Amino acid sequence: MNIFRLTGDLSHLAAIIILLLKIWKTRSCAGISGKSQILFALVFTTRYLDLLTSFISLYNTCMKVIYIGCSYATVYLIYMKFRATYDGNHDSFRVEFLVVPVGGLSVLINHDFSPLEILWTFSIYLESVAILPQLFMISKTGEAETITTHYLFCLGLYRALYLFNWIWRFYFEGFFDMIAIVAGVVQTVLYCDFFYLYVTKGGFATGITEQHLSINIIQILDSFIIYIDMWGNFG
């Protein structure tokens, strides 16, 4: 295991812990997209089904169990324990516009046409866009709490570090996975504006408002709103 993968995993774990602690300590899930958390739970469930068929290492198994357990714990806190604080009105992204195309793409483009491989591919594609409901929610409410920005920053850092991990593995191990790399690039691009603003606008100490977001991400999210509303009218 190289340093980029290790630090990437730790950044990912930090993001999950930050979110769980935020919800538990404040007794509130305000500003958090439950739909994004459901998508992440689906990502981990479909990716780590190999827990039932193979053993790679104790570290690998523990991290997979932690990711799955924490993702469902987060969903439970949002939709059950602290449901009264959940802002469902603003968490209105139509996730079927992500899940259905991703499901179709994973069947068409994969490494091997087998159930586990298709589900793994599905998880890779879905993770690249699973944060969109959260960004969509921020664009609708106009702001993100400080702790939510820390969570998003750690998630973005995790994906950026994993890109370096793929580069390292290509040069030193001869390993190359086009599906994982392309999906990782897509996901990292979604965080680019946020990365920049987190540092330049004092994200370490203050929240980020919609006014801070650049025109590019606003236009993208507004396009999603228009697209979703259009299909909602047809439906």
PyMOL commands that set and color helices and strands:
alter all, ss='L'
color gray80, all
select helices_A, chain A and resi 3-26+34-47+49-52+58-81+83-85+96-108+115-129+132-141+146-173+178-200+210-212+215-234
alter helices_A, ss='H'
color red, helices_A
select strands_A, chain A and resi 143-144+208-209
alter strands_A, ss='S'
color yellow, strands_A
deselect
rebuild
show_as cartoon
